Amino acid sequence: MEIILGITGSTGTIFAVRFLEKIKDVSPKSKIHLIISDWGIRTLQIETQYSLEYLFELCYRKYENNDLSAQISSGSFRTDAMLILPCSMKTMSAIAHGYSDTLIVRAADVCLKERRKLIVCPRETPLNSIHIENMLKLSNMGVHIIPPMPAFYNNPKTLDDMIEHFVVKLLDHLEIFTEYKGRWRGGN
Ligand SMILES: Cc1cc2nc3c(=O)[nH]c(=O)nc-3n(C[C@H](O)[C@H](O)[C@H](O)COP(=O)(O)O)c2cc1C
């Protein structure tokens, strides 16, 4: 699969790190095209111990967010899906309104016009009406809106357990199925 991963400046860049590690493990042939916004880079530095170089090693290709001439800027370049993890309210707003002045937003716009799978993981709390309207707008266009929300029914013991649960959900939406012991198997 050719998958575009956009990382933006919302809190929770660790989700993207764990996603890259997991997909490398369970689907090593998947080609990840990475774009990270300036505020995504800043947030990664503030919140994690991981370097940009480490993320690049886990990817097939990387792009500058201001490079609107990149191949993924055009619908003629075939991709299977795009994931924005985490997605800031700013980037979500730009996608919802077709304001494609960055490569992340342009690549998402291409997914919408080509009717390709787009998964957006918006992260903000609380949400105002603008955020909610933008989510609804994108959902009505077939976008998978998957906010990084913790689950407790799988009895997570660590933060990494919670993150893995969310990452497996994203892989499910990408139709990359993986054995995972935290799936709900019915209550007693
Ligand atoms: C540490 C940190 C955490 C942030 N968390 C959020 C957040 O959870 N949601 C959000 O919408 N913006 C958040 N922001 C603000 C965005 O980074 C800011 O709106 C930025 O313009 C987003 O640009 P981008 O979408 O191009 O990355 C955060 C900023 C910083 C520095």
Ligand as a Chemical Component Dictionary entry (heavy atoms), coordinates in Angstrom:
data_LIG
# 
_chem_comp.id                   LIG 
_chem_comp.type                 NON-POLYMER 
_chem_comp.pdbx_formal_charge   0 
_chem_comp.three_letter_code    LIG 
# 
loop_
_chem_comp_atom.comp_id 
_chem_comp_atom.atom_id 
_chem_comp_atom.alt_atom_id 
_chem_comp_atom.type_symbol 
_chem_comp_atom.charge 
_chem_comp_atom.model_Cartn_x 
_chem_comp_atom.model_Cartn_y 
_chem_comp_atom.model_Cartn_z 
_chem_comp_atom.pdbx_ordinal 
LIG C1  C1  C 0 2.554  21.782 22.396 1  
LIG C2  C2  C 0 1.421  22.222 21.513 2  
LIG C3  C3  C 0 0.232  21.526 21.522 3  
LIG C4  C4  C 0 -0.833 21.900 20.698 4  
LIG N1  N1  N 0 -1.977 21.162 20.728 5  
LIG C5  C5  C 0 -2.971 21.442 19.869 6  
LIG C6  C6  C 0 -4.132 20.606 19.818 7  
LIG O1  O1  O 0 -4.262 19.634 20.559 8  
LIG N2  N2  N 0 -5.076 20.881 18.875 9  
LIG C7  C7  C 0 -4.944 21.938 18.002 10 
LIG O2  O2  O 0 -5.828 22.099 17.153 11 
LIG N3  N3  N 0 -3.870 22.755 18.053 12 
LIG C8  C8  C 0 -2.874 22.536 18.954 13 
LIG N4  N4  N 0 -1.761 23.349 18.983 14 
LIG C9  C9  C 0 -1.731 24.555 18.132 15 
LIG C10 C10 C 0 -1.293 24.251 16.684 16 
LIG O3  O3  O 0 0.034  23.764 16.688 17 
LIG C11 C11 C 0 -1.432 25.509 15.843 18 
LIG O4  O4  O 0 -2.787 25.831 15.634 19 
LIG C12 C12 C 0 -0.727 25.394 14.495 20 
LIG O5  O5  O 0 -0.973 26.565 13.743 21 
LIG C13 C13 C 0 -1.197 24.180 13.684 22 
LIG O6  O6  O 0 -0.562 24.191 12.433 23 
LIG P1  P1  P 0 -0.466 22.900 11.516 24 
LIG O7  O7  O 0 -1.841 22.352 11.403 25 
LIG O8  O8  O 0 0.077  23.391 10.232 26 
LIG O9  O9  O 0 0.467  21.948 12.207 27 
LIG C14 C14 C 0 -0.706 23.009 19.822 28 
LIG C15 C15 C 0 0.511  23.709 19.807 29 
LIG C16 C16 C 0 1.559  23.332 20.638 30 
LIG C17 C17 C 0 2.837  24.106 20.601 31 
# 
loop_
_chem_comp_bond.comp_id 
_chem_comp_bond.atom_id_1 
_chem_comp_bond.atom_id_2 
_chem_comp_bond.value_order 
_chem_comp_bond.pdbx_ordinal 
LIG C1  C2  SING 1  
LIG C2  C3  SING 2  
LIG C2  C16 DOUB 3  
LIG C3  C4  DOUB 4  
LIG C4  N1  SING 5  
LIG C4  C14 SING 6  
LIG N1  C5  DOUB 7  
LIG C5  C6  SING 8  
LIG C5  C8  SING 9  
LIG C6  O1  DOUB 10 
LIG C6  N2  SING 11 
LIG N2  C7  SING 12 
LIG C7  O2  DOUB 13 
LIG C7  N3  SING 14 
LIG N3  C8  DOUB 15 
LIG C8  N4  SING 16 
LIG N4  C9  SING 17 
LIG N4  C14 SING 18 
LIG C9  C10 SING 19 
LIG C10 O3  SING 20 
LIG C10 C11 SING 21 
LIG C11 O4  SING 22 
LIG C11 C12 SING 23 
LIG C12 O5  SING 24 
LIG C12 C13 SING 25 
LIG C13 O6  SING 26 
LIG O6  P1  SING 27 
LIG P1  O7  DOUB 28 
LIG P1  O8  SING 29 
LIG P1  O9  SING 30 
LIG C14 C15 DOUB 31 
LIG C15 C16 SING 32 
LIG C16 C17 SING 33 
# 
